[in-house]
Amino acid sequence: MRPVVTLELLAMPAEVSAVRRALRPLGIDVQLCASELVTNVIRHVGEGVPVTVRVWEEEGGRVRLGVTDPDPRALPVLVGADTPAAQAESGRGLALLDALAVRWGVEQETGRKTVWCELFTDTEITVGIPETPERPGRHNVSAGALGPSSARS
């Protein structure tokens, strides 16, 4: 397993675009899924809560992305295409993640949860993604894992 890229931030709308910029070297699918997961934290947990975004390389050419927030009870719900909610103007983020990801799931722990997904990418993860001028010092590189999986295949 390759080293983890870790971004620590507060869940605010402006941070969503900062996450996309920071993850640009990892490809559009990683950017899009991270953006959707951080947006879900803002919408369902609340603005200003601490969020950790982690990305690392898995076996078989996959990239694993995890977004951790402090509310283990606010679980993601995938809206089916045949439900009235699917016609709403918002709420399709998990459907998009589900379409792009090889698999995804939720890990619940005391005081937090991590929503994660695995994606295929042809972009190699490099340690030390450059800091953006807007958020100096926010992009920490560390090693570790999100723990055991509870996957949807």
Order of alpha helices (4+ residues) and beta strands (2+ residues): beta-alpha-alpha-beta-beta-alpha-beta-beta-beta-beta
